[in-house]
Amino acid sequence: MAVNSTPEAPLPVGEVSRLIGGWIDRLGAVWVEGQITQLSRRPGAGVVFLTLRDPSYDISVSVTCFRQVFDEIADVVSEGARVVVLAKPEWYAPRGQLSLRAAEIRPVGVGELLARLEQLKKSLSAEGLFAPERKKPLPFLPQLIGLVCGRASAAERDVLENARHRWPAVRFEVRNVPVQGVHAVPQVVQAVKELDALDDVDVIIVARGGGSVEDLLPFSDEQLVRAVASCRTPVVSAIGHEPDTPLLDYVADLRASTPTDAAKKVVPDVGEEYERVQALRDRARRCVESFLQREQRGLAQALARPSIEDPHRMIDERADHVSSLADRGRRTLGHLLDRADSELAHTHARVVALSPAATLQRGYAVLQKTDGHVVRAPDEVTAQETLRARVAEGEFVVRVDA
C-alpha cells in the first residue's frame, strides 16, 4: 500500500526500511534457480553464505542458510554449479540489504538441464531462429576474422595456428572472454556484438574446447542465441567436440565440430587452392589442345576433299559438259535453221508462183479504175472511161472505146 509522505512530513530512514521489510515478508517462500558464484563456509560457523546469480541477466542476490542445510549437498555443489533453492526473502533493516534465507537447496542434475535445454530449443526453433534460410554464406577468402575465445586457451591456439598455416595472410581480431562460469554469457554476448559492429570483420568464430554439460551451458543461453541470430556478420560455432551440440550450433551460420575444424572451414588452404588452380589450368589447357586437335583434323579432312584439293577439277568437268551442251545446242539450232530455211524457200517459191507479179511476168495485165478497184468484168467499165493498166515492168493508162 502507498505511504503518505510530504516534504514537510518525510518518513525516517528506519521507518522506510521497516516498511520495505514488511512488504518483502509478504512474499513468502519461493523456489529460485541460479548459479553459485561465491561460496563462504567459515570453519565453526553455523551459517553458510553464498551468492546466487542469473547468468542471463547479470543479476545476483545473497543467500544464507544453516550449515546443516548446506551439508546435505556440500559434496555435489561448488562454485559455478546450478541449484534450485527454496528460500524466503529477508530484509536486513539496519543495512537496508536484501537476502534469501534458504531452507532447502537442490542441485540441478544433468538430465534436468538437458530437458530444459530441449524445451528452450523447441521454443527458439518455433520462432524460426534455426531456419536454414536464415543462414548466411561464408566469404570464400576472409581478410579479417573475429575470434571469441578464452584467454591463452587451446581453442585460440588451434584456430590461429591452423588458419595461418592454411593462409598466412589472414588477420584476426581476437576477443578473450570467460568461456564458462557466471561471467561467460554477458561477456561473450558483448564480444560478439563488438565484432559484428566492425565493418572490416568478414566472419566471427566463437570457439571453446571440450567440457561437461555444465561447462558448455553458457553457449546454450537464450541471450547469446538471440544475439547471434541478430548478427549481420556470418557466425561460426566451434564449441567443444563432435558430440557436443549447444544451442549456439543451431543458430550459427556454420557449425564446426572443433576449433581446428572451424579454421579449416573458414580459411581456404593456400596449397590446396594452388593445386586446384593448377588442376583447372591443366584442364583448360587440355580442353584447348583437344579443341585445336579436333579442328585440325576437321580442317585436314576438309582439305583432303577433291573439291578443295583440286577446285578447278569440278569447273573443268562442268566446262566440258557445258561445251558438249553448247555443241549439241549449236547443231540442233543449225538443223532447225536449215529446216526452217528450206521450208521458207519452198513457201517463198509457192508464194512467188501464186503471186500476181508472176502472172504479170507471163504477159498478163491488171486493169484498175481510178479508185484502185480491179476490173474483173466488161460491164464494170463504160465507154471512154480511163483505166490504169499494170504490167510486169510498170503501168500505163488506157481508154475504153466501146
C-alpha positions in Angstrom: 0.0 0.0 0.0 1.2 3.5 -0.7 2.5 5.5 2.2 1.6 9.2 2.6 4.6 11.5 3.0 5.3 15.1 2.2 8.4 17.3 2.1 7.2 18.7 5.4 6.5 15.3 6.9 9.0 12.9 5.4 9.5 9.3 6.6 12.6 8.5 8.6 15.0 6.0 7.1 14.3 3.5 9.7 10.6 3.7 9.0 11.1 3.2 5.3 13.4 0.3 5.9 10.8 -1.2 8.2 8.0 -0.8 5.7 10.2 -2.4 3.0 10.8 -5.3 5.3 7.1 -5.7 5.8 6.4 -5.7 2.1 9.1 -8.3 1.5 7.8 -10.5 4.3 4.5 -10.8 2.4 6.2 -12.6 -0.5 6.7 -15.8 1.4 9.0 -18.7 0.5 9.8 -19.1 -3.2 11.8 -21.5 -5.4 14.7 -19.8 -7.0 17.1 -21.1 -9.7 20.6 -19.7 -10.2 24.3 -20.3 -10.4 26.5 -20.2 -7.3 29.2 -17.6 -7.8 30.6 -17.2 -4.3 30.6 -19.7 -1.5 31.8 -19.0 2.1 31.9 -21.8 4.6 33.8 -20.5 7.6 35.1 -23.2 10.0 32.9 -23.4 13.1 30.3 -21.0 11.8 26.7 -22.2 11.8 25.7 -20.2 8.7 26.9 -20.6 5.1 27.0 -17.5 2.8 26.7 -17.8 -0.9 25.8 -15.6 -3.9 23.2 -16.8 -6.4 23.5 -15.3 -9.9 21.3 -15.3 -13.0 23.9 -15.6 -15.8 21.4 -14.5 -18.5 20.6 -11.1 -16.9 23.7 -10.5 -14.8 21.7 -10.2 -11.5 22.9 -11.6 -8.2 21.4 -12.0 -4.8 22.9 -13.0 -1.4 21.7 -16.3 0.1 22.3 -17.6 3.7 21.5 -21.0 5.1 22.2 -23.0 8.1 25.2 -25.3 7.9 23.1 -28.5 8.2 21.0 -27.3 5.1 24.2 -26.9 3.0 25.9 -30.0 4.3 23.3 -32.2 2.6 24.5 -31.1 -0.8 28.1 -30.0 0.0 29.6 -33.0 -1.7 27.9 -32.3 -5.1 27.8 -28.5 -5.1 30.6 -26.0 -5.6 31.1 -22.6 -7.2 29.7 -22.5 -10.7 27.0 -25.1 -10.0 23.4 -24.5 -10.8 21.0 -25.0 -7.9 17.3 -24.6 -7.1 16.7 -23.0 -3.7 13.6 -22.9 -1.5 14.1 -19.6 0.3 12.3 -16.8 2.0 13.3 -13.2 1.2 14.6 -11.3 4.2 15.2 -7.6 4.6 18.0 -6.6 7.0 16.7 -3.2 8.1 19.9 -1.8 9.7 21.8 -2.1 6.5 19.0 -1.9 4.0 20.1 -5.2 2.5 18.0 -7.9 0.8 18.9 -11.6 1.1 17.4 -15.0 0.8 17.2 -17.4 3.7 17.4 -20.9 2.2 15.5 -23.7 3.8 16.4 -26.3 1.1 19.0 -26.5 -1.7 18.8 -28.9 -4.6 21.4 -29.3 -7.3 20.2 -29.2 -10.9 21.0 -32.5 -12.5 22.3 -33.1 -16.0 19.1 -34.7 -17.0 17.1 -31.8 -15.8 19.4 -29.3 -17.6 19.1 -31.3 -20.8 15.4 -31.3 -20.5 15.3 -27.5 -20.1 17.6 -27.0 -23.0 15.4 -29.2 -25.2 12.4 -27.1 -24.2 14.3 -23.9 -25.0 15.5 -25.4 -28.3 11.9 -26.1 -29.3 10.8 -22.6 -28.4 13.5 -20.9 -30.3 13.1 -23.2 -33.3 9.4 -22.3 -33.4 10.4 -18.7 -33.7 12.4 -19.6 -36.8 15.8 -18.7 -35.3 17.2 -22.1 -36.5 15.7 -22.0 -40.0 18.1 -22.9 -42.9 17.0 -19.9 -45.0 18.4 -17.6 -42.3 21.9 -19.0 -42.7 24.4 -16.5 -44.3 27.1 -17.8 -46.6 30.7 -17.5 -45.5 33.1 -15.5 -47.6 35.5 -17.5 -49.8 38.6 -15.7 -48.5 38.0 -13.7 -45.3 40.5 -10.9 -44.8 39.7 -10.3 -41.1 38.3 -12.9 -38.8 36.7 -12.1 -35.5 37.5 -14.7 -32.8 35.8 -15.0 -29.4 37.6 -17.5 -27.1 39.2 -18.0 -23.7 42.4 -16.2 -23.0 45.5 -18.3 -23.8 43.2 -21.3 -24.5 43.9 -24.3 -26.6 40.9 -23.3 -28.8 42.5 -19.9 -29.6 45.8 -21.6 -30.4 44.2 -24.2 -32.6 42.2 -21.6 -34.6 45.1 -19.2 -35.1 47.8 -21.8 -35.9 45.6 -23.8 -38.3 44.2 -20.7 -40.1 47.7 -19.1 -40.6 49.1 -22.4 -41.7 46.4 -22.6 -44.4 46.6 -18.9 -45.4 49.4 -16.9 -43.9 48.0 -13.5 -44.8 44.8 -13.9 -42.8 44.3 -11.5 -39.9 42.4 -11.9 -36.6 40.5 -9.6 -34.3 40.5 -11.6 -31.0 38.3 -11.0 -28.0 39.3 -13.0 -25.0 36.4 -13.7 -22.6 35.5 -16.2 -19.9 34.0 -19.3 -21.6 32.4 -20.8 -18.6 31.1 -19.6 -15.3 28.8 -16.8 -14.3 30.5 -14.1 -16.3 30.7 -16.0 -19.6 27.3 -15.2 -21.1 27.4 -11.4 -20.9 31.0 -11.1 -22.0 30.6 -13.5 -24.9 27.5 -11.6 -26.0 29.3 -8.3 -25.7 32.3 -9.6 -27.7 30.1 -10.9 -30.5 28.3 -7.6 -30.7 31.6 -5.6 -30.8 32.9 -7.8 -33.6 29.7 -7.6 -35.5 29.8 -3.8 -35.4 33.2 -3.7 -37.1 32.8 -3.3 -40.9 36.2 -5.0 -41.6 35.3 -8.3 -39.9 34.2 -10.8 -42.5 33.2 -13.7 -40.2 33.1 -14.4 -36.5 34.2 -17.6 -34.8 33.0 -18.5 -31.3 35.4 -21.2 -30.1 35.8 -23.2 -26.9 37.4 -26.6 -26.1 35.5 -29.6 -24.7 33.9 -29.8 -21.3 31.0 -31.1 -19.3 27.4 -30.2 -20.0 27.6 -27.6 -17.2 30.7 -26.1 -18.6 29.1 -25.6 -22.0 25.8 -24.1 -20.6 26.8 -20.5 -21.5 26.7 -21.4 -25.2 23.1 -22.6 -24.9 21.9 -19.4 -23.2 18.9 -17.7 -24.8 20.5 -14.3 -24.6 23.6 -15.5 -26.6 21.4 -17.3 -29.1 19.4 -14.2 -29.8 22.5 -12.1 -30.1 24.0 -14.4 -32.7 20.7 -14.6 -34.6 20.6 -10.8 -34.9 24.2 -10.6 -36.3 24.7 -9.3 -39.8 28.2 -11.0 -39.9 28.3 -14.7 -40.5 29.0 -16.6 -37.3 30.7 -20.0 -36.9 30.1 -22.1 -33.8 33.2 -24.2 -32.7 32.2 -25.4 -29.3 33.6 -28.5 -27.6 34.0 -31.7 -29.6 31.9 -33.5 -32.2 29.3 -34.9 -29.8 28.7 -31.5 -28.1 25.8 -29.6 -29.6 25.0 -26.4 -27.6 22.1 -24.3 -29.0 24.7 -21.9 -30.5 25.4 -24.7 -33.1 21.8 -24.4 -34.3 21.6 -20.6 -34.6 25.1 -20.1 -36.1 25.5 -19.9 -39.8 28.0 -22.8 -39.8 28.8 -25.4 -37.2 32.3 -26.7 -36.8 32.9 -29.9 -34.8 36.1 -28.4 -33.2 38.0 -25.1 -33.2 40.5 -26.8 -35.6 37.7 -27.7 -37.9 36.4 -24.1 -37.8 39.8 -22.9 -39.0 39.7 -25.4 -41.9 36.1 -24.4 -42.9 36.6 -20.7 -42.7 40.1 -20.3 -44.2 41.0 -21.9 -47.5 44.3 -23.8 -47.7 46.7 -21.9 -49.9 48.4 -25.2 -51.0 45.1 -26.8 -51.9 43.9 -23.7 -53.8 47.2 -23.5 -55.7 46.8 -27.2 -56.7 43.2 -26.5 -57.6 44.3 -23.6 -59.8 46.9 -25.7 -61.4 44.4 -28.5 -62.0 42.0 -26.0 -63.6 44.8 -24.6 -65.7 45.8 -28.1 -66.9 42.2 -28.9 -67.6 41.7 -25.7 -69.6 45.0 -26.4 -71.5 43.8 -30.0 -72.3 40.4 -28.6 -73.4 42.0 -26.1 -75.7 44.5 -28.6 -77.1 41.7 -31.1 -77.7 39.7 -28.4 -79.4 42.6 -27.4 -81.6 43.4 -31.0 -82.5 39.8 -31.7 -83.3 39.6 -28.6 -85.5 42.9 -29.5 -87.2 41.6 -33.0 -88.0 38.4 -31.4 -89.4 40.5 -29.0 -91.5 42.7 -31.8 -92.8 39.6 -33.8 -93.8 38.2 -30.7 -95.5 41.4 -30.1 -97.3 41.5 -33.7 -98.4 38.2 -33.4 -100.2 38.5 -33.4 -104.1 36.6 -30.1 -104.3 39.2 -28.4 -102.0 42.3 -30.3 -103.1 41.7 -29.6 -106.9 39.0 -26.8 -107.0 39.3 -26.4 -110.8 38.5 -30.1 -111.4 34.8 -29.5 -111.0 35.0 -26.4 -113.2 36.8 -28.3 -115.9 34.3 -31.2 -115.7 31.5 -28.7 -115.9 33.2 -26.8 -118.7 33.4 -30.0 -120.8 29.8 -30.7 -120.1 28.8 -27.1 -121.0 30.9 -27.3 -124.2 29.2 -30.5 -125.1 25.8 -29.0 -124.4 26.8 -25.9 -126.4 27.8 -28.0 -129.4 24.7 -30.0 -129.2 22.6 -26.9 -129.0 24.5 -25.4 -131.9 23.9 -28.5 -134.0 20.3 -28.6 -133.0 19.8 -24.9 -133.8 21.6 -25.4 -137.2 19.3 -28.2 -138.1 16.3 -26.1 -137.1 17.5 -23.2 -139.1 18.3 -25.3 -142.1 14.9 -26.9 -142.0 13.3 -23.5 -141.5 15.3 -22.1 -144.4 14.2 -25.0 -146.6 10.6 -24.6 -145.6 10.9 -20.8 -146.2 12.3 -21.4 -149.7 9.6 -23.7 -150.6 7.0 -21.4 -149.2 8.6 -18.4 -151.0 8.6 -20.4 -154.3 4.9 -21.2 -153.8 4.1 -17.6 -152.9 6.1 -16.3 -155.9 4.4 -18.8 -158.2 1.0 -17.8 -157.0 1.6 -14.0 -156.7 0.1 -11.5 -159.3 3.6 -10.4 -160.2 4.4 -13.8 -161.5 1.3 -13.7 -163.6 2.3 -10.4 -164.9 5.7 -11.7 -165.8 4.0 -14.2 -168.1 2.4 -11.2 -170.1 -0.8 -10.6 -168.2 -2.0 -7.1 -167.2 -4.2 -5.9 -164.4 -6.8 -3.2 -165.1 -7.7 -0.8 -162.3 -10.1 2.0 -162.1 -9.0 5.3 -161.0 -10.2 4.5 -157.5 -8.0 1.4 -157.5 -10.7 -1.3 -157.9 -9.6 -4.1 -160.2 -11.8 -4.7 -163.3 -13.0 -8.2 -163.4 -15.9 -8.0 -165.9 -16.6 -5.9 -169.0 -19.8 -4.5 -167.6 -17.8 -2.8 -164.8 -16.5 -0.2 -167.2 -18.1 2.4 -169.5 -17.2 3.8 -172.9 -14.5 6.4 -172.9 -13.6 5.5 -169.2 -9.9 5.8 -168.4 -8.3 2.8 -166.8 -4.9 2.1 -165.5 -3.1 -1.0 -166.9 -0.5 -2.6 -164.7 2.1 -4.9 -166.3 5.2 -6.6 -165.1 7.5 -3.7 -165.9 5.2 -0.9 -164.8 1.8 0.6 -165.7 0.1 2.9 -168.2 -3.3 4.5 -169.0 -5.8 3.1 -171.5 -9.2 4.2 -172.6 -12.2 2.1 -173.3 -13.6 2.6 -176.8 -16.9 0.9 -176.6 
